Amino acid sequence: MRYARPIGQLRSKVTPSFAVKLALLGGLSVPFASGVAMFIDPINNPVVREVYGTTTERYLGPGIFLVGIASSLMIYVVNHGESDPLRARRKGLLTFLSSVVVGFVLLANFYPFPHTGVFLPMLAYSSLMGFMSLVYHNGIRSTELKVAGASITAKVEGVKLEFELWFRTLILLVTTVVVGGGVVLFRIFEESLVFFQGNLRAAYLLTIGLEIQTLFLIVLVISVAWLMFDKLGQISDVMKELKKDSRDE
């Protein structure tokens, strides 16, 4: 047991902070959002030219990863430090805007403008990262209720209400993403066939790219859910302490 505290301190130093993790996700979102335009579109250009009389162009090339680094730095600057409930909304909004600005930069480098295959994934990724920042920095109120000058019954009811709020928000988020993502995944190939007017090879390549983008979206959703489960765990701990205090009385 005497080694528990040093090991815990070492783990806290080695484990990346929330800002580092979110910055890493922000940097990865750039190549994932632009992946279809970067790699799939050029392969399908002959089909696009034949069907629509135009082609998609890319100008930034490998420099897209430099844009990802810039996005990571901005997100890190916004979210570094401990959680700050008073600035949670502002940090969430700034995280969203930092990522969206990068999305607009990407749009300027892909033709035709606006390239929906880049903008829509970037908008979805930015929204989830902004929500992640909001959830992390928005501290629970139950710890304040625990020391408030109110009856145990009132405190317990307040903690229950906060638990239900976080839990219902989590269920709403997961349900929305699962239903929306399920519809998209089941219809990707069909829509790709319509877009390329029945060309199986082009539709198959586009489907692969969109599915990879969707998988990264799922990673972000799991990250949000993980943060919200942590909040629920903290509220549950407060509830246990209140019930213990009520028994002691």
C-alpha positions in Angstrom: 0.0 0.0 0.0 2.9 2.4 0.6 3.7 2.4 -3.1 0.1 3.3 -4.1 0.6 7.1 -3.9 3.9 7.2 -5.9 2.4 5.0 -8.5 -0.7 7.2 -8.7 1.4 10.3 -9.0 3.5 8.7 -11.8 0.3 7.7 -13.6 -1.1 11.2 -13.4 2.1 12.6 -14.9 2.4 10.0 -17.7 -1.3 10.1 -18.7 -2.0 12.8 -21.2 -4.3 15.6 -20.1 -7.8 16.2 -21.5 -6.4 19.1 -23.6 -3.8 16.8 -25.2 -6.3 14.1 -26.0 -8.8 16.5 -27.5 -6.1 18.2 -29.5 -5.0 14.8 -30.8 -8.6 14.1 -31.9 -8.8 17.5 -33.5 -5.7 17.0 -35.5 -6.9 13.5 -36.7 -10.2 14.9 -37.7 -8.6 17.0 -40.5 -7.2 14.0 -42.5 -10.3 12.0 -41.8 -12.6 14.8 -43.0 -10.5 15.4 -46.1 -9.7 11.8 -46.8 -12.4 11.2 -49.4 -11.4 14.4 -51.3 -7.7 13.6 -51.0 -7.6 9.9 -51.9 -10.9 8.7 -53.3 -12.0 11.6 -55.5 -8.8 11.6 -57.7 -9.3 7.9 -58.3 -12.9 8.5 -59.4 -12.1 11.6 -61.5 -12.5 9.8 -64.8 -16.0 8.6 -63.8 -16.9 12.1 -62.5 -15.7 13.7 -65.8 -17.7 11.2 -67.8 -20.9 11.6 -65.8 -20.8 15.3 -64.8 -18.3 16.9 -67.3 -16.1 18.1 -64.5 -13.5 16.8 -62.0 -12.6 17.4 -58.4 -9.3 19.0 -57.7 -7.0 19.1 -54.6 -4.4 21.8 -54.1 -3.1 21.3 -50.6 -1.8 17.8 -50.9 0.3 16.4 -48.0 0.2 19.9 -46.4 -3.2 18.8 -45.1 -1.3 17.3 -42.1 0.2 20.7 -41.3 -3.4 22.1 -41.1 -4.2 19.3 -38.7 -1.3 20.3 -36.5 -2.6 23.9 -36.5 -6.0 22.6 -35.5 -4.4 20.6 -32.6 -2.6 23.7 -31.3 -5.7 25.8 -31.3 -7.8 23.2 -29.5 -5.0 22.7 -27.0 -4.7 26.4 -26.2 -8.5 26.6 -25.6 -8.7 23.6 -23.3 -5.4 23.5 -21.4 -5.6 23.5 -17.6 -8.1 22.1 -15.2 -11.9 22.0 -15.8 -13.5 25.4 -15.4 -17.3 25.3 -15.0 -17.6 29.1 -15.3 -16.0 29.1 -18.7 -17.4 25.7 -19.9 -19.7 27.2 -22.5 -17.1 29.5 -23.9 -14.5 26.8 -24.1 -16.9 24.5 -25.9 -17.9 27.2 -28.4 -14.2 28.1 -29.0 -13.3 24.5 -29.5 -16.1 24.1 -32.1 -15.1 27.4 -33.8 -11.4 26.4 -33.9 -12.3 23.2 -35.7 -14.8 24.8 -38.0 -12.4 27.5 -39.1 -10.0 24.7 -40.2 -12.9 23.1 -42.1 -13.4 26.3 -44.1 -9.7 26.4 -44.8 -10.0 22.9 -46.2 -12.9 23.8 -48.4 -10.8 26.5 -50.1 -8.4 23.7 -51.3 -10.9 21.3 -52.8 -13.0 21.8 -56.0 -15.9 21.9 -56.5 -16.7 24.5 -53.8 -18.1 23.8 -51.3 -17.0 20.2 -51.2 -19.7 18.5 -49.1 -17.5 15.4 -48.6 -15.2 17.6 -46.6 -17.5 20.2 -45.0 -20.2 17.8 -43.6 -17.7 15.5 -41.8 -15.8 18.4 -40.4 -19.0 20.0 -39.1 -20.0 16.8 -37.4 -16.5 16.3 -35.9 -16.4 19.9 -34.7 -19.7 19.7 -33.0 -18.8 16.6 -31.1 -15.4 18.0 -30.0 -17.1 21.2 -28.9 -19.6 19.1 -26.9 -16.7 17.1 -25.4 -15.1 20.4 -24.2 -18.4 21.5 -22.7 -19.0 18.3 -20.9 -15.4 18.1 -19.5 -15.3 21.7 -18.2 -18.9 21.8 -17.0 -18.5 20.5 -13.4 -21.3 18.7 -11.6 -23.4 20.6 -9.1 -23.8 17.7 -6.7 -20.6 18.5 -4.9 -21.9 21.9 -4.0 -25.2 20.4 -2.9 -23.3 18.1 -0.5 -22.1 21.1 1.6 -25.2 23.2 1.1 -27.2 24.2 4.2 -30.3 22.1 3.3 -31.9 18.9 4.6 -30.6 15.6 3.5 -33.8 14.9 1.7 -33.5 18.1 -0.4 -29.9 17.3 -1.2 -30.7 13.8 -2.3 -33.5 15.0 -4.6 -31.1 17.6 -6.1 -28.5 15.0 -6.8 -31.2 12.7 -8.4 -32.3 15.5 -10.7 -28.7 16.2 -11.8 -28.1 12.4 -12.4 -31.3 12.2 -14.5 -30.3 15.3 -16.5 -26.9 13.8 -17.5 -28.3 10.4 -18.0 -31.1 11.6 -20.3 -28.6 13.8 -22.3 -26.4 10.7 -22.8 -29.3 8.6 -24.0 -30.4 11.3 -26.3 -26.9 11.7 -27.8 -26.3 8.0 -28.3 -29.8 7.4 -29.7 -29.5 10.3 -32.2 -26.1 9.2 -33.4 -27.0 5.5 -33.6 -30.2 6.1 -35.5 -28.7 8.7 -37.8 -25.5 6.8 -38.3 -27.4 3.6 -39.0 -29.5 5.2 -41.7 -26.4 6.7 -43.3 -24.4 3.4 -43.2 -27.2 1.4 -44.7 -27.8 3.9 -47.5 -24.2 4.9 -48.3 -23.7 2.4 -51.1 -27.1 3.0 -52.5 -26.6 6.8 -52.6 -23.1 6.3 -54.0 -24.6 4.2 -56.9 -27.1 7.0 -57.6 -24.4 9.6 -57.5 -22.2 7.7 -60.0 -25.2 6.5 -62.1 -24.6 2.8 -61.4 -20.8 2.7 -61.7 -20.1 -0.1 -59.1 -16.3 0.5 -58.8 -16.6 4.3 -58.2 -19.5 3.7 -55.8 -17.6 1.1 -53.9 -14.5 3.4 -53.4 -16.7 6.2 -52.3 -18.5 4.0 -49.8 -15.2 2.9 -48.3 -14.1 6.5 -47.7 -17.4 7.5 -46.2 -17.5 4.5 -43.9 -14.0 5.4 -42.6 -15.2 8.9 -41.9 -18.2 7.4 -40.1 -15.9 5.2 -38.0 -14.0 8.2 -36.8 -17.3 9.8 -35.9 -18.1 6.8 -33.8 -14.8 7.2 -32.0 -15.7 10.8 -31.1 -19.2 9.7 -29.9 -17.6 7.0 -27.6 -15.3 9.7 -26.2 -18.2 12.0 -25.4 -20.1 9.0 -23.8 -17.0 8.2 -21.7 -16.8 11.7 -20.3 -20.5 11.6 -19.5 -20.2 8.3 -17.8 -17.5 9.8 -15.7 -19.8 12.6 -14.6 -22.5 10.1 -13.8 -19.9 8.2 -11.7 -19.1 11.3 -9.7 -22.7 12.1 -9.1 -23.2 8.5 -7.9 -20.4 8.9 -5.4 -22.0 12.0 -4.0 -25.3 10.1 -3.7 -23.6 7.3 -1.8 -22.0 9.8 0.6 -25.4 11.5 1.2 -27.1 8.2 1.9 -24.3 7.3 4.4 -24.7 10.7 6.1 -28.5 10.1 6.4 -28.0 6.7 8.0 -25.5 8.2 10.5 -28.1 10.8 11.5 
